[in-house]
């Protein structure tokens, strides 16, 4: 009975409190949800910005050619890149009549070398060549 008295004399010890869990461990089921949410938002933003840029990049550069003869008839490719405008524009100097005729002859030679695939392209090329021939034969070349 002495053992019972000794055990009854000391108060029973309260159970140890559970160790404090960190906030991350306490809400561990939320972490996969947050990661999935972040990945999905990132993917949405990435695809949205790519879709806005794609139409500009996928459009083929269109060729613009002048049917009206000038001192500088050439094919210019148009792209959608932003090119800053020149700060200072210098006035164009007139080209002498002889050089204009030589230039028109050279353009005519280049037009003759072109191999066309469609009848539409061939017809347009023939019209341009006829116009060039008229300008070469003319006494004066009109200025634009």
C-alpha positions as CSV (number, residue, x, y, z in Angstrom):
1,X,0.0,0.0,0.0
2,X,2.9,2.2,0.4
3,X,3.3,2.3,-3.3
4,X,-0.2,3.3,-3.7
5,X,0.2,6.1,-1.3
6,X,3.3,7.4,-3.0
7,X,1.6,7.4,-6.4
8,X,-1.4,9.1,-5.0
9,X,0.7,11.7,-3.2
10,X,2.3,13.0,-6.5
11,X,-0.2,14.6,-8.8
12,X,-0.6,12.9,-12.2
13,X,1.5,14.6,-14.9
14,X,-0.5,16.3,-17.6
15,X,0.0,14.8,-21.1
16,X,2.6,16.6,-23.1
17,X,1.2,19.1,-25.6
18,X,1.6,18.1,-29.2
19,X,4.6,19.7,-30.8
20,X,3.7,22.9,-32.8
21,X,3.5,22.1,-36.5
22,X,4.8,24.7,-38.9
23,X,2.2,26.5,-41.0
24,X,3.5,24.7,-44.2
25,X,3.0,21.2,-42.7
26,X,-0.3,22.2,-41.1
27,X,-1.8,23.1,-44.5
28,X,0.1,20.6,-46.7
29,X,-2.9,19.7,-48.7
30,X,-3.1,23.3,-50.0
31,X,0.4,23.3,-51.6
32,X,-0.4,21.1,-54.6
33,X,-3.4,23.2,-55.2
34,X,-1.4,26.4,-55.2
35,X,1.3,25.0,-57.5
36,X,-1.3,23.8,-60.0
37,X,-3.0,27.2,-59.9
38,X,0.3,29.0,-60.5
39,X,1.2,26.8,-63.4
40,X,-2.2,27.2,-65.0
41,X,-2.1,31.0,-64.7
42,X,1.5,31.0,-66.1
43,X,0.4,28.8,-69.0
44,X,-2.6,31.0,-69.7
45,X,-0.5,34.2,-69.8
46,X,2.2,32.6,-71.9
47,X,-0.3,31.4,-74.6
48,X,-2.3,34.7,-74.5
49,X,0.8,36.7,-75.3
50,X,1.9,34.3,-78.0
51,X,-1.5,34.4,-79.7
52,X,-1.3,38.2,-79.9
53,X,2.1,38.1,-81.6
54,X,1.5,35.2,-84.0
55,X,-0.8,36.9,-86.5
56,X,1.9,39.5,-87.1
57,X,4.6,37.0,-87.6
58,X,2.7,34.5,-89.6
59,X,1.4,37.0,-92.2
60,X,3.7,36.7,-95.2
61,X,5.5,39.8,-96.3
62,X,3.5,41.2,-99.2
63,X,5.3,42.5,-102.2
64,X,4.2,45.9,-103.4
65,X,5.3,46.9,-106.9
66,X,4.5,50.2,-108.6
67,X,2.8,50.1,-111.9
68,X,3.4,53.8,-112.5
69,X,7.0,54.3,-113.6
70,X,9.2,56.4,-111.5
71,X,12.9,56.9,-111.0
72,X,12.9,54.1,-108.5
73,X,10.7,51.2,-109.6
74,X,11.4,48.2,-107.4
75,X,9.7,45.6,-105.3
76,X,9.4,46.6,-101.7
77,X,8.7,44.0,-99.0
78,X,6.4,45.2,-96.3
79,X,6.8,43.8,-92.8
80,X,5.1,44.6,-89.5
81,X,8.2,45.5,-87.6
82,X,8.3,48.9,-86.2
83,X,11.0,51.0,-87.9
84,X,11.6,54.4,-86.4
85,X,11.1,57.2,-88.9
86,X,14.2,59.0,-90.1
87,X,14.8,62.2,-88.1
88,X,15.9,64.4,-91.0
89,X,14.7,63.9,-94.6
90,X,16.8,65.3,-97.3
91,X,15.0,66.4,-100.5
92,X,15.4,64.1,-103.5
93,X,17.7,65.2,-106.2
94,X,16.2,65.0,-109.8
95,X,17.8,62.3,-111.9
96,X,18.9,63.4,-115.4
97,X,16.8,62.2,-118.3
98,X,19.6,60.0,-119.8
99,X,20.0,58.1,-116.5
100,X,16.2,57.7,-116.2
101,X,16.1,56.1,-119.7
102,X,19.0,53.8,-118.8
103,X,17.2,52.8,-115.6
104,X,13.9,52.2,-117.5
105,X,15.8,50.0,-120.0
106,X,17.4,48.0,-117.2
107,X,14.0,47.5,-115.6
108,X,12.6,46.4,-118.9
109,X,15.4,43.8,-119.3
110,X,14.8,42.5,-115.8
111,X,11.0,42.2,-116.5
112,X,11.9,40.2,-119.6
113,X,13.9,37.7,-117.5
114,X,11.0,37.1,-115.1
115,X,9.4,33.7,-115.5
116,X,5.7,33.9,-114.7
117,X,3.6,31.0,-113.6
118,X,0.0,32.3,-113.7
119,X,-1.7,33.9,-116.7
120,X,-2.7,36.8,-114.4
121,X,1.0,37.5,-113.5
122,X,2.0,37.2,-117.2
123,X,-0.7,39.7,-118.2
124,X,0.4,42.2,-115.5
125,X,4.0,41.8,-116.5
126,X,3.2,42.4,-120.2
127,X,1.3,45.6,-119.2
128,X,4.2,46.8,-117.2
129,X,6.6,46.1,-120.1
130,X,4.4,47.9,-122.5
131,X,4.3,50.9,-120.2
132,X,8.1,50.9,-119.8
133,X,8.5,50.7,-123.6
134,X,6.2,53.7,-124.0
135,X,8.2,55.7,-121.5
136,X,11.5,54.8,-123.1
137,X,10.2,55.9,-126.5
138,X,8.7,59.2,-125.2
139,X,10.5,62.5,-125.8
140,X,10.2,63.4,-122.1
141,X,9.7,61.3,-119.1
142,X,7.0,62.6,-116.7
143,X,8.2,63.4,-113.2
144,X,6.2,62.2,-110.2
